[in-house]
Amino acid sequence: MPGDRPFSVEFAVTPRFDVFYALYALTHNAPSVLEDWRERAMARLPRDFERVAKRIAPVPLFWPLLADSLQRTQGEMTFDEIVSNLREMPAEDLKSNILSGIFHDSATVRALVGGKKSLRQVVANEKLDAAELLGYFGLRPYDSGSDAAKAITMLLSHSETFRDELALVLERFWQTGFHRDWSALEPEMRADSFRMRDLEEEAPLQELASELKLPISFEGKARELRPKTGASIAYERIDRCFIVPSAFNTRRWWAKYENKNGRVNLYFPIVRDTTVANRISVAPRDAGTSTARTRSEINAESVFRALGDTTRYAIASILARSPTTSAELSRSLRVSKPTITHHVQALRAAGLIAETPAGGSTKLSLSRATVAAVSEAAVDQLFASTGDLSLLTTRKRRID
């Protein structure tokens, strides 16, 4: 089935959207299915966090908008890569990426970025296609003294300051607890990614969209993607379609990013269990430490799936013999660094990776303790008389 696809469908497990969507859930005051998580997250934040965050995100809707700042980087990203890309991003790209999510008009964005029109002039344009959205962003009616206008003015006039403050807010949110949340959620997101990949291997695009409740439909005869609102996208324009397991995208946002050759990359962060974040109860290990786990902590399904891929098994074989950096793995296996990152993240999420700082890099090794304990963990989990069965992993067979 994948060979018949008119474009590439890929799966990515990454916090590149959820870190922003979690901040939206944290700052939005409306009732939410994530209320239990929100209460715990609010309690651990420093007192001045809200004040500092409002400088760059004066209203909650700014957070999903700010996720668009990373649109030039494809696929999976670790949190460190998110911050690194933000800090290294050219100011013009940062402005264009964020403003395109508000105004949805390339000519308007170019005029703002180039200083040919002021924010007041653009907001006053009643013919602007995105005019109705401006009220949600706090930009209409226009008030130069409003928090929203100040944030956009800082982005336009002092983009480096805006960029640095955005990176600092994200780092503070991550360091004060969200890194533990993501560490606890990532194995479930990884397992969900495997399940969705199984479905994708068997189902036509139309069925895949329906099963995953994507906010679009794939129209095979017309060869186009049709969103619920907005213009259709011809298959010929789609470069890649990324499906991203999510714990926080309860609003079912999705993203369309145009690249330099005029083709688009699509991202669908998908929440399959709306309450998974509420169930985070045990603080896992800090990032960057060994992943040795007790028998009760091992998810046997995740371990078997992680090692079931031939490339990941090759990586595990190398790491079992000698601690190795990601760069060395890339050279040894003759695959790209992003591909190595993807596979290492899958092994890490399954608890199979131990990490040791080595100068300016990190040496990876295979966790002997996890491998030794997985057999007994599998016995416990497969023969358990209680608990839910993971029947969603079974591929759906089509009956002709």
Stockholm file with secondary structure:
# STOCKHOLM 1.0

chainA/1-400         MPGDRPFSVEFAVTPRFDVFYALYALTHNAPSVLEDWRERAMARLPRDFERVAKRIAPVPLFWPLLADSLQRTQGEMTFDEIVSNLREMPAEDLKSNILSGIFHDSATVRALVGGKKSLRQVVANEKLDAAELLGYFGLRPYDSGSDAAKAITMLLSHSETFRDELALVLERFWQTGFHRDWSALEPEMRADSFRMRDLEEEAPLQELASELKLPISFEGKARELRPKTGASIAYERIDRCFIVPSAFNTRRWWAKYENKNGRVNLYFPIVRDTTVANRISVAPRDAGTSTARTRSEINAESVFRALGDTTRYAIASILARSPTTSAELSRSLRVSKPTITHHVQALRAAGLIAETPAGGSTKLSLSRATVAAVSEAAVDQLFASTGDLSLLTTRKRRID
#=GR chainA/1-400 SS CGGGCSSEEEECCCSTTHHHHHHHHHHCCSCCTTHHHHHHHHHHSCTTHHHHHTTTCSSTTHHHHHHGGGTTSCSCCCHHHHHHHHHHSCHHHHHHHHHHHHHCCHHHHHHHHTTSSCHHHHHTCTTCTTHHHHHHTTCSSCCTTSHHHHHHHHHHHCHHHHHHHHHHHHHHHIIIIIHHHHHHHHHHHHHHHHHHHHHHHHSCHHHHHHHTTCSEEEETTTTEEEESSSCCEEGGGEEEEEEEEESSCTTCCCEEEECTTSCEEEEEEEESCTTGGGGCCSCCCCTTSCCCCCGGGCCHHHHHHHHHSHHHHHHHHHHHHSCBCHHHHHHHHTCCHHHHHHHHHHHHHTTCEEEEEETTEEEEEECHHHHHHHHHHHHHHHTCSSSCCCGGGSCCCCCC
#=GC SS_cons         CGGGCSSEEEECCCSTTHHHHHHHHHHCCSCCTTHHHHHHHHHHSCTTHHHHHTTTCSSTTHHHHHHGGGTTSCSCCCHHHHHHHHHHSCHHHHHHHHHHHHHCCHHHHHHHHTTSSCHHHHHTCTTCTTHHHHHHTTCSSCCTTSHHHHHHHHHHHCHHHHHHHHHHHHHHHIIIIIHHHHHHHHHHHHHHHHHHHHHHHHSCHHHHHHHTTCSEEEETTTTEEEESSSCCEEGGGEEEEEEEEESSCTTCCCEEEECTTSCEEEEEEEESCTTGGGGCCSCCCCTTSCCCCCGGGCCHHHHHHHHHSHHHHHHHHHHHHSCBCHHHHHHHHTCCHHHHHHHHHHHHHTTCEEEEEETTEEEEEECHHHHHHHHHHHHHHHTCSSSCCCGGGSCCCCCC
//
